[in-house]
Amino acid sequence: MKLLIDFFPIVLFFIAFKWQGIYVATATAIVATVVQLIWLHRRQGHIEPLQWTSLVVIVVFGGATLMLHNETFIKWKPSVLYWVMALALWGGLVFFKRNGIQLLMGAQVSLPPLIWQRLLHAWAVFFVLMGVLNLWVAYRFDTDTWVNFKLFGGMGLMLVFVVLQAIYMGRHLQASDAPTEAAPPVPGDRP
């Protein structure tokens, strides 16, 4: 259910674009994000900082798209959001000595500190590269191709990345749960 709620504005943006074009899609994404946050606030009692950030970015870049009648701004929105997430991960580590990935997943998963560090850097680099890739598609292809990439390409790459991360984590879960000391000898066994 949470995944559906998270992608609600993106899916509505895609549908509205196919139906009425970029400006209706942009307005739809703004409204959908506001509705999403109202629903989350009523359901959870609070809104996560990333969700507030997403609202600000869509309102600023979507608003500029609508006011200036220039689709370039909405095309920058995913990249800015990806880069904000990368900066938040690295900034949290550098300035607060906190690993954002471990904070999100540490209660469910036990990993060695080095693996948490690697996961943080992998996610941050992934977000930087996704931001660059978004702009590359936005400037190299038409708007229809960019919208298709935004929904299917971006979500597909995210899914592949998450699966690869899960495989990597799984390897280290087994290693971190293994006993660190040799088992005591059983009486009667010979070495």
C-alpha angles and dihedrals in degrees: 000000000000091000090053091050092047093053096038095103093045093051092047090048089054094048093046091048093053090046104041111000139254100312096052088043091052093050089046091052091051093050092043091052092050091048090047092054093046090052092047092048092052092045100042103021092233143050123230119240091244090056091051089049091051090051092051093048094048093046093048099042096032091046091051089050092053098040096045094033089229120132093201091086096057089048089058093051098084092047093050091049092049091049092047089054092049091049091048091053095047094038092052090052097045101039103028102024088233126134107219094198091052090047090054098044107017095097091058101035133044114209135158114264092249091057091050088052092050092048091051092051092044091053093045092050090045090054092048091050092046089054091052092045091050091055092044090056092042093054100035099047140039123272094259091057091047092052091049090049091048092057105030105021096042094044091043093052090046091052092049091048092049091050091050090049091050091051091049092048091047091058091054096041089063092047094047093048094050116106113263096206129058114256114255114259117265112240111260095026118118120219 
